[in-house]
């Protein structure tokens, strides 16, 4: 690109001084038309140069456009360090999802009943711990479920929630400080600058959404009946987890773009294009399955019908539409939520397996084969973890691995679609 820009500038000098040096404008036009053809072949412009009527004005505009493309490129050192940074951020978000799952499984999320933007100091003294415990005792979870809890037991769930919140704040710092430095150094082009702003907004939104979720479990008016179970809203839990998945996906995709650009194919076939669409559909089902899993977690739906593949002795449970109106069952009936999660999980497994098998019959970029195989293998492992978690009545370790596996499965789906990004249209 730098060479093309230089060629344009040299051509402009010749064109501007054509009378002085005895060079005709026609020869200059011919020269620039050949350069424009080169740009078109590299997909930097879409206009057919043979249809352009070149004069000094159009040549000048073309040269300026080329220089603009050059200046918008990311330097190699920027690609290296920004890519590493984005991989690191995605890894930290992955860790936050794991910690969040453990916090939910140990029922620690409602132990901290207040929220501060920059956090607060832990209660190191006995008096401070007793004060924190007294605050917890004022809310429904203690009053309706944990009346027998001791101070030492409270300390465990408090530290779990505190660790999760502090990890989220560490993500903010690990994002903001390098982002400011890389922006200053010019390691971002215009497109990446827009993404960085989106990343920052999502991190801030995620923190607020987390507290909004916790508040739903502290609202006394939501738990008035004798059979009510104090817990966060499953809708807010799904939103909180979904936002984390989206943030992780954007970080990972951007990191792959910088450090491992997608490989190109010399020949794009119609079947390869269909496979690309199929891979994106599979990625969508993996995401939907994970979101349905959030509803399962929010309603403790993994504790009903702990058998597989049937629900007790039935393929379709008798209470699948017990709530009225019927639509309410899909988000509030634990039986229906578990049933939907099983169907989505089985569908995602079939799609991922098809991706792995179909990919072997197509001309694809080399890394796409590895990504498709990894996606298929991880999908089987994830379903195995899910079934084991269900049959063993949701042990914490297995359940945490199952939730982490959902994000790992999505990671392989993202990798696969990233490697297929250049399979867009058939050559003319």
N, C-alpha and C positions, 0 to 999 in steps of 0.2 A: 504493500500500500504506500509506503513512503516513497518507493521508486516511482510509482504511478503519479503521485503528487508532484514529485520533482520533474517528471516528464511533462506534466501539464504546465508547470511554471516555465520550463525551457521553451515549450511550444508557444506560450503566451509572449515570451520575449521575442521570439522569431516573428510571431504574427504582428505584434505591435511595431516592429522595426522592419517590416517586410519591404517597404519602399526604399529605405536607406540601404539595405543589404541586397536589394535586387531579388528578393524571394517573393513569389506571388502568393496572394491570399489563398488561391486554390490549393497550392501544395500544403499550406498550413491547415486548411480545412480537412484535407485528406489525412494528414497526420493525426489530428485530433479525433477524426472519425474512427481511426484504427484503435486509438486509446480507449474511446468510449465503447468500442466493441469488446475490448478486453475487460472493461468494468462490467459490461452486461453478462459476459461469460462467467464472471465471478459472483453474479447475483447481487451486485452493488447498485445497479440501476436496472429498470425494467423497460426503458424506451429503446426501440430499435434505432440504432444510429443512422441507418440508411434513410430513415424518414425525417431526420433532422436537417434543417437548413442552417448550417453553421456560419456564423459571422463572428466578429470579435466579441460581441455581447454574449452570445450563447456559449462561446468558448470560455469566457470569463466566469459565467455562472457555473459551468461544468467543473472548472478548476476549483472554484470556491466550495462546491458540493463535495468534491473529492477530498479537499483539505479538511472539511468538516467531519467526514467519515474517519479520516486518519486521526484527528484529534480526539475522537470518541472511542478509540480503542483503549483497552486496559493494558498497561505495560506488563511484561512477563513477571516481574517481581511482585506486582500488584496481584496478578492472578494466583501466584503461589501463596502469598501470605493471607490474602482475603479468602481464598479457598480453604486454607487450613482453619482460619478463624470461623468460617461458616460451618465447617464440619464440627468444630468444637462446640459451637452454639447448638447445633442439632443434637449433639451428644448430651449436652446439659439438659435440653428439653426432654430427651429420652429419659434421663435420670429423674427429672421432675415427675414424669408419668409413673415411673416405678415407685417413687416415694409416695406419690398421691394414692396409688393403689394400696400400698401397705398401710397408709393412714386410714383409708376407708375400711380395709379388712380388719384392722385392729380397733376399729371404732374410736379413733382418736380425733376425728375432725372437729368435734364440738367442744373440745377441752379448753380451747382459748376463746373466750367470749368477747374479746375486743380486738380491734385492728388498728395498726398504726402504719403509716406509709413507709417509714424507714425502720420499722420494727421496734422492739423494746428489749430492755435488759432482762435476762432470765432472773427468776427469784432465787437468789443464792442463799438467803438466810431462811431459817425456819419460820420466822414471822412472815416473810414475804410469800413463802409457799402456802402458809395457812390462809393468807389473804387471797391468793389466787384460787385456792380450793374453795373458799367461801363464795367467791364470784361464780364458780362453776355450779355450786349447789343451788343457785337461784334459778336455774334453767331446767327445762323439761327432762333432758336426758338423765340428770341425776335424780330428780324427783320421781320420775316414772320408771326408771330402769336400773339405776346404779346407787340406790340408797345404801347399800352395804359396802360401797367402795371405800378403801382406806386411802390415806394420804400418799403412801408409797405407790399404790396402784395408779393414783391420779398423776403422779410424777411421770410415769412411763408414757401415758397417752399424751400428756402435755408436751414432753420432749419430742414425740413423734410429730405432732402438729407443728411445733416450733421449727423442727428441722426442715419440714416441707416448705414452710413459709420462707425461711432464710435461704433455702436453695433457690426459690423463685427470685428473691432479691439478688442473689449472686448471678443469676442469668442476666438480670438487668445490667449489672455492672460489667460482666464479661462481654456484653453486647455493646454497651454505650461507649466505653473507653476506647477499645480498638476501632470502633466505627468512626469516632471523632478523629482519631489519628489517621486512619486510612483515607478519610475524606479530605483531610488537610494535605496529605501526600499525593493526592490525585490518583488513588488506586481504584476509584469508582468511575465508571462511565455514567451517562445519563440514566440508562435503564436500571443500573444497579443502585444508583442514588435513590430512585423511586422505590425500589424494593426495600432498601435500608430504612426509609421512612415508614413503610408499611410494617416492617419487622418491629420497629420501635413502638408503633401504635398498638400492635397486637400484644406485645409484652405488657404494656401498661394496661390494656383492656383485660388481659388474662388475670392480672393481679386483682383488679376490681371485681371481675366476675367470680373469682375464688371467694372473696369476702361476701359477695351477694349470695353465693351458694351456701356458705356457712350460716348466714343470717336466717335462711329458711329453716334451719334446724333449731334455731334459738327462739323462734316466734311462738309464744305460748298459746296463742289463739288457734294454731294449727293442730294442737294436740289436746283436745277436750274430752274425747271419748275414752272409756276404760280400756279399749283394745288398740288405741292409737300407739304407734311406735315412734318415738322421737328420732328423726333422721332428716337429712337434707332432702330437698325436693329433687326427684329423679330428673325433672326437666332441666333444672339448673346444673345438676351433676353432669348430664349429657352435654350441655352447652359448654361447661368448663373443660371437659375432656375433649370435646370436638375442637375447641379453640386451640388446645395444646397440640392436637394432631395436625391441624392446619398449619400452625406455626412451625412445627417440626418438618412437615412436608416441604414448606417453602424454603426453609434453611437447607434441607438436604438437596433439593432440586438445584438451588443456586450454587451450592458447593460443587455438585457434580458438573455443572456447566463450566465452572472456572477451572477445576482441577482435572476433570476427565471429560472433555468435550465429546459429544456423541460421534461415533464413527459413521462415515458415509458409505453408501453402496454405489457401485458403478452402474448397476442396473436395478431399477425398482420395478417390481412386478405387481400385478393386481392383487395376488394372494397376500403379498407382504403388506399391502395397504389395508386389506381386510384384517390381517393379523394385528396390525397397529391399533385399529379401532376395537378389536376384541380385547387387547391388552388394557386399553383404557377402561373398557367396561368392567373388566375383572378388578381393576384398581378401585373403581367405584363401589363394587360389591364388597370388597374387603373393608372399605371405609364404613359402609352402611352396617356391616356386621359388627364392627367395633362399636358403633354408636348404639346399636341394639344391646350390646354387652353392657354399655353404661346404664341402660334402663334396668337390665338384670341386676346389676350391682346396686342401683338406687333403691330397688324394691326387695332386695334380698331374694330374688326369684330363683337363685341357685339352690335354695333350701327346700324347694317344693319339687315333687316328682323326681327323686334321685335314682332314676333308672334310665336305661338306654338300650335299644332305640325307642321302646314304647314308654308311654306315660302310665306307670303301673302296669295294668294289663290291657291298655287301650292304645291305639295308634293316635287317636285324637281325644284329648281329655274331655270329660263331660262338662267341666266348668270353664271351658275356653271362652264362652260368651256369657259369663255369669253377671256381668255388670250391665247397667242400662244408663245411657244409650250405648249401643253396640260399639261405637268408635272408642269409647272410654276404655274398653278392654285392652286395646293395643298399646296403651301407655301406662295403665294403672292396675291391670289385672296381672299378678305375678305369673299365673299359669300361661296366659296368652303371650306375655313378654318372653317367657322362656321358650315357648313353642316357636315364636317368630325368630328368635335367636338361633334355634336349631336349624330352621329352614334356611335362613340366610347363610349360616355357617356351612351347611351342606352344599348350597349353591355356589358359594365362593370357592369351596374345595374343588367342586367339579370344574369350574372355570379355570382355576389355577392349574389343575392337572392337565386340562386341555391345552393351556398355554405351553406347558412344558413339552407335551407330546407333539403338538402342531409345529412348534418352532423348529423341530428337527427336520421337517420336510420342506423348509423354506430357505431361500437365500437371504440371510440377515447379517447385520454387523456382527463380528466375532463375539463381542462382549454380551450381545443380546442373548446368545445361547446360554451362557452362564447365568444370566439374570433370570431367564425363564425357568431353568432347572432349579435354581435356588428358591424361586417363588413356589414352584410345585412342591418341593420337599418341605419347605417351611409350612405350607398350608396343611400338609398331612400331620406334621408335628403339632401344629396349633390345634387341630381338631382332636388329636390324641390327648393333649393337655386339657382341653375343654371337657371331654368325656370323663377323664380321670378325676378332674375337679368335681364334677357332678356326682359321680358314683361314690366318692369318698367324703361327701358332705362338706365341700368347700374348705379344705385345709388352707391355711394362710399361704404357705410356701407355694403350693401348686396353683392357687388362684392368682398369686402375684406373677408367677411365671406365665400363666395364661394371658393375663392382661398385657404383660410385656411382649408376649409373642404376637399379639395383634398388631402392635406397632412395628415389630420386626417384619411381619408379613407385608404390611403396607410399605415398608422400606424397600423390599425386593420388588414390589409392584411399581414403585416410583422409579427404581433403577431400570427396570425393563422398559417402561414407557420413555424414559430419558434416552436410552440407547436407540429407540425407534423414532426419535423426533425428526430425523431427516427423511423418513419415508412418508412423503406427503402427496406427491403427484407423479403420475407417469410421465416420462420424458416425451416430448413431441417428436 
